[in-house]
Amino acid sequence: SGNSSQPCSTSVARRTSICRRGRSACSRDSSSCGCRASLATRIAEARETGTELAVVAFDLDHFKLINDRYTHAAGDTVLRETASVLRAHCRGSDLAARIGGEEFCAVLPRADVPQALQAAERLHRIVRALRFEGEPDLRVAVSIGVATAQPPGERADWAEQGRVLMARADAALYRAKQNGRNQVRLWDETPAQ
């Protein structure tokens, strides 16, 4: 069952599908992250309520190797099970979608840095603990990037704020990949070493 107090995320099993939580949902379009419109909505809500917002970008590590070693059917099972676990560990206000391949994005309203990191670390542990019937050696690793933002000011461009927040989460994810994968990284302005 969902957790009503801890931020996490939910996901979907099909590339263009939607997982609806709270008052809005996100879907993929051909020109941008599928969460852009919903992210703009969440940013507007954050401004109205004066609360923080977090974005979590995550990617299943070495997913092609899972498909190659265990078959595409096993890879599909990994995606479905990951989505199921994510759905089971989200708050009603959180929003997430599979945005392509083995990549997911979650929007966590009212999540400050410690809460967002706690949610990401919990997600990391849960995905790593997944076991698959018929494939006792199959293990899943995940790299996660986290970015948070204060609500934008009255005149802020919400769409631009969303793009910046997504780019920061993606940069943190890239840093996790560069530093050995299978870890959570928080975006900061310090260049990667």
C-alpha positions as a LaTeX table, in Angstrom:
\begin{tabular}{lrrr}
\hline
Residue & $x$ (\AA) & $y$ (\AA) & $z$ (\AA) \\
\hline
Ser1 & 0.00 & 0.00 & 0.00 \\
Gly2 & 1.07 & 3.61 & $-0.54$ \\
Asn3 & 2.90 & 5.59 & 2.03 \\
Ser4 & 1.09 & 8.81 & 2.84 \\
Ser5 & 3.90 & 10.65 & 4.59 \\
Gln6 & 7.14 & 9.82 & 2.79 \\
Pro7 & 7.82 & 11.08 & $-0.74$ \\
Cys8 & 8.60 & 8.46 & $-3.31$ \\
Ser9 & 7.25 & 7.80 & $-6.75$ \\
Thr10 & 4.98 & 5.72 & $-8.90$ \\
Ser11 & 5.52 & 4.45 & $-12.40$ \\
Val12 & 3.94 & 2.73 & $-15.39$ \\
Ala13 & 4.59 & $-0.50$ & $-17.22$ \\
Arg14 & 4.21 & 0.80 & $-20.78$ \\
Arg15 & 6.37 & 3.49 & $-22.39$ \\
Thr16 & 3.49 & 5.85 & $-23.23$ \\
Ser17 & 1.17 & 4.93 & $-20.37$ \\
Ile18 & 0.21 & 7.08 & $-17.48$ \\
Cys19 & 0.16 & 6.42 & $-13.77$ \\
Arg20 & $-2.37$ & 8.77 & $-12.28$ \\
Arg21 & $-1.82$ & 9.88 & $-8.69$ \\
Gly22 & $-3.15$ & 13.01 & $-7.09$ \\
Arg23 & $-4.81$ & 15.52 & $-9.42$ \\
Ser24 & $-2.74$ & 15.15 & $-12.58$ \\
Ala25 & $-0.76$ & 12.71 & $-14.63$ \\
Cys26 & 2.09 & 12.87 & $-17.08$ \\
Ser27 & 2.51 & 11.26 & $-20.45$ \\
Arg28 & 5.29 & 11.08 & $-22.98$ \\
Asp29 & 5.37 & 13.30 & $-26.01$ \\
Ser30 & 7.89 & 13.28 & $-28.83$ \\
Ser31 & 9.60 & 16.57 & $-28.01$ \\
Ser32 & 10.22 & 16.53 & $-24.27$ \\
Cys33 & 10.07 & 14.66 & $-21.01$ \\
Gly34 & 6.53 & 13.43 & $-20.57$ \\
Cys35 & 6.34 & 15.06 & $-17.18$ \\
Arg36 & 6.79 & 18.62 & $-18.46$ \\
Ala37 & 3.13 & 19.70 & $-18.29$ \\
Ser38 & 2.54 & 18.01 & $-14.96$ \\
Leu39 & 5.80 & 19.40 & $-13.63$ \\
Ala40 & 4.66 & 22.90 & $-14.58$ \\
Thr41 & 1.42 & 22.22 & $-12.69$ \\
Arg42 & 3.35 & 21.01 & $-9.64$ \\
Ile43 & 5.59 & 24.08 & $-9.80$ \\
Ala44 & 2.51 & 26.31 & $-9.88$ \\
Glu45 & 1.13 & 24.47 & $-6.86$ \\
Ala46 & 4.47 & 24.84 & $-5.05$ \\
Arg47 & 4.40 & 28.59 & $-5.69$ \\
Glu48 & 0.83 & 28.87 & $-4.44$ \\
Thr49 & 1.56 & 26.88 & $-1.27$ \\
Gly50 & 5.08 & 28.20 & $-0.72$ \\
Thr51 & 6.55 & 24.71 & $-0.57$ \\
Glu52 & 9.55 & 22.97 & $-2.09$ \\
Leu53 & 9.48 & 20.52 & $-4.96$ \\
Ala54 & 11.82 & 17.69 & $-5.90$ \\
Val55 & 12.44 & 15.79 & $-9.10$ \\
Val56 & 13.98 & 12.32 & $-9.08$ \\
Ala57 & 15.43 & 10.92 & $-12.31$ \\
Phe58 & 16.31 & 7.24 & $-12.29$ \\
Asp59 & 17.67 & 4.73 & $-14.72$ \\
Leu60 & 18.03 & 0.97 & $-14.41$ \\
Asp61 & 21.75 & 0.26 & $-14.78$ \\
His62 & 23.00 & $-2.03$ & $-17.55$ \\
Phe63 & 19.46 & $-2.81$ & $-18.67$ \\
Lys64 & 20.62 & $-3.94$ & $-22.13$ \\
Leu65 & 22.66 & $-6.66$ & $-20.42$ \\
Ile66 & 19.51 & $-7.91$ & $-18.70$ \\
Asn67 & 17.78 & $-8.18$ & $-22.07$ \\
Asp68 & 20.82 & $-9.83$ & $-23.65$ \\
Arg69 & 21.55 & $-12.29$ & $-20.85$ \\
Tyr70 & 18.04 & $-13.12$ & $-19.62$ \\
Thr71 & 15.88 & $-12.32$ & $-22.71$ \\
His72 & 13.61 & $-9.41$ & $-23.53$ \\
Ala73 & 10.77 & $-11.14$ & $-21.70$ \\
Ala74 & 12.86 & $-10.99$ & $-18.52$ \\
Gly75 & 13.61 & $-7.32$ & $-19.21$ \\
Asp76 & 9.88 & $-6.65$ & $-19.56$ \\
Thr77 & 9.32 & $-8.41$ & $-16.23$ \\
Val78 & 11.98 & $-6.22$ & $-14.61$ \\
Leu79 & 10.22 & $-3.09$ & $-15.90$ \\
Arg80 & 6.79 & $-4.32$ & $-14.72$ \\
Glu81 & 8.08 & $-5.31$ & $-11.28$ \\
Thr82 & 9.97 & $-2.04$ & $-10.88$ \\
Ala83 & 6.81 & $-0.13$ & $-11.81$ \\
Ser84 & 4.76 & $-2.19$ & $-9.37$ \\
Val85 & 7.19 & $-1.53$ & $-6.52$ \\
Leu86 & 7.22 & 2.18 & $-7.30$ \\
Arg87 & 3.42 & 2.35 & $-7.30$ \\
Ala88 & 3.33 & 0.60 & $-3.94$ \\
His89 & 5.70 & 3.11 & $-2.34$ \\
Cys90 & 4.33 & 6.48 & $-3.34$ \\
Arg91 & 2.28 & 9.17 & $-1.71$ \\
Gly92 & $-0.93$ & 10.27 & $-3.34$ \\
Ser93 & 0.60 & 13.62 & $-4.28$ \\
Asp94 & 3.70 & 12.14 & $-5.95$ \\
Leu95 & 3.79 & 11.72 & $-9.68$ \\
Ala96 & 6.04 & 9.55 & $-11.81$ \\
Ala97 & 6.23 & 8.06 & $-15.25$ \\
Arg98 & 8.41 & 5.82 & $-17.28$ \\
Ile99 & 9.85 & 8.28 & $-19.75$ \\
Gly100 & 11.59 & 5.89 & $-22.08$ \\
Gly101 & 13.38 & 2.59 & $-22.08$ \\
Glu102 & 14.56 & 1.97 & $-18.55$ \\
Glu103 & 14.28 & 5.62 & $-17.48$ \\
Phe104 & 11.78 & 6.99 & $-14.99$ \\
Cys105 & 11.05 & 10.45 & $-13.60$ \\
Ala106 & 9.25 & 11.31 & $-10.36$ \\
Val107 & 7.94 & 14.65 & $-9.12$ \\
Leu108 & 7.71 & 14.98 & $-5.33$ \\
Pro109 & 5.65 & 17.94 & $-4.14$ \\
Arg110 & 6.39 & 19.30 & $-0.66$ \\
Ala111 & 9.73 & 17.46 & $-0.50$ \\
Asp112 & 12.80 & 19.27 & 0.75 \\
Val113 & 16.35 & 17.98 & 0.24 \\
Pro114 & 16.39 & 15.52 & 3.18 \\
Gln115 & 12.95 & 14.15 & 2.29 \\
Ala116 & 13.81 & 13.80 & $-1.39$ \\
Leu117 & 17.10 & 12.05 & $-0.60$ \\
Gln118 & 15.35 & 9.75 & 1.86 \\
Ala119 & 12.77 & 8.84 & $-0.78$ \\
Ala120 & 15.47 & 8.25 & $-3.40$ \\
Glu121 & 17.56 & 6.10 & $-1.04$ \\
Arg122 & 14.48 & 4.07 & $-0.11$ \\
Leu123 & 13.66 & 3.59 & $-3.80$ \\
His124 & 17.24 & 2.53 & $-4.43$ \\
Arg125 & 17.09 & $-0.14$ & $-1.68$ \\
Ile126 & 13.71 & $-1.44$ & $-2.81$ \\
Val127 & 14.68 & $-1.81$ & $-6.46$ \\
Arg128 & 17.97 & $-3.51$ & $-5.52$ \\
Ala129 & 16.04 & $-5.98$ & $-3.36$ \\
Leu130 & 13.82 & $-7.13$ & $-6.24$ \\
Arg131 & 14.00 & $-10.87$ & $-6.99$ \\
Phe132 & 12.50 & $-12.56$ & $-10.02$ \\
Glu133 & 10.82 & $-15.94$ & $-10.17$ \\
Gly134 & 12.70 & $-18.33$ & $-12.43$ \\
Glu135 & 15.78 & $-16.07$ & $-12.54$ \\
Pro136 & 17.51 & $-16.43$ & $-9.15$ \\
Asp137 & 20.70 & $-14.70$ & $-10.34$ \\
Leu138 & 18.96 & $-11.66$ & $-11.86$ \\
Arg139 & 19.64 & $-8.49$ & $-9.87$ \\
Val140 & 18.70 & $-4.93$ & $-10.71$ \\
Ala141 & 20.81 & $-1.86$ & $-10.00$ \\
Val142 & 19.60 & 1.71 & $-10.35$ \\
Ser143 & 21.27 & 5.10 & $-10.62$ \\
Ile144 & 19.27 & 8.03 & $-9.26$ \\
Gly145 & 19.62 & 11.79 & $-9.56$ \\
Val146 & 17.77 & 14.20 & $-7.25$ \\
Ala147 & 17.15 & 17.93 & $-7.62$ \\
Thr148 & 15.05 & 20.22 & $-5.46$ \\
Ala149 & 13.86 & 23.77 & $-5.85$ \\
Gln150 & 12.19 & 26.45 & $-3.83$ \\
Pro151 & 8.91 & 27.58 & $-5.37$ \\
Pro152 & 9.45 & 30.10 & $-8.17$ \\
Gly153 & 8.55 & 33.72 & $-7.61$ \\
Glu154 & 5.37 & 35.34 & $-8.86$ \\
Arg155 & 6.91 & 36.30 & $-12.22$ \\
Ala156 & 8.94 & 33.14 & $-12.76$ \\
Asp157 & 8.52 & 31.19 & $-15.97$ \\
Trp158 & 7.10 & 27.90 & $-14.68$ \\
Ala159 & 7.95 & 25.97 & $-17.82$ \\
Glu160 & 11.56 & 27.18 & $-17.68$ \\
Gln161 & 11.75 & 26.31 & $-13.97$ \\
Gly162 & 10.56 & 22.79 & $-14.84$ \\
Arg163 & 13.19 & 22.42 & $-17.57$ \\
Val164 & 15.90 & 23.58 & $-15.18$ \\
Leu165 & 14.77 & 21.20 & $-12.44$ \\
Met166 & 14.62 & 18.26 & $-14.88$ \\
Ala167 & 18.06 & 19.13 & $-16.25$ \\
Arg168 & 19.49 & 19.26 & $-12.73$ \\
Ala169 & 18.02 & 15.87 & $-11.80$ \\
Asp170 & 19.37 & 14.46 & $-15.06$ \\
Ala171 & 22.82 & 15.95 & $-14.35$ \\
Ala172 & 22.81 & 14.32 & $-10.90$ \\
Leu173 & 21.81 & 11.01 & $-12.52$ \\
Tyr174 & 24.68 & 11.37 & $-14.99$ \\
Arg175 & 27.06 & 12.01 & $-12.08$ \\
Ala176 & 25.81 & 8.81 & $-10.38$ \\
Lys177 & 26.54 & 6.92 & $-13.61$ \\
Gln178 & 30.00 & 8.51 & $-13.92$ \\
Asn179 & 30.87 & 7.63 & $-10.33$ \\
Gly180 & 30.24 & 3.90 & $-10.70$ \\
Arg181 & 26.46 & 3.61 & $-11.06$ \\
Asn182 & 24.04 & 2.03 & $-8.58$ \\
Gln183 & 23.86 & 5.08 & $-6.28$ \\
Val184 & 21.91 & 8.21 & $-5.46$ \\
Arg185 & 23.33 & 11.66 & $-6.21$ \\
Leu186 & 21.98 & 15.09 & $-5.32$ \\
Trp187 & 22.42 & 17.90 & $-7.83$ \\
Asp188 & 24.58 & 20.74 & $-6.68$ \\
Glu189 & 26.41 & 23.49 & $-8.50$ \\
Thr190 & 29.82 & 21.94 & $-7.85$ \\
Pro191 & 31.28 & 20.52 & $-11.07$ \\
Ala192 & 31.83 & 16.75 & $-11.16$ \\
Gln193 & 35.37 & 15.68 & $-10.28$ \\
\hline
\end{tabular}
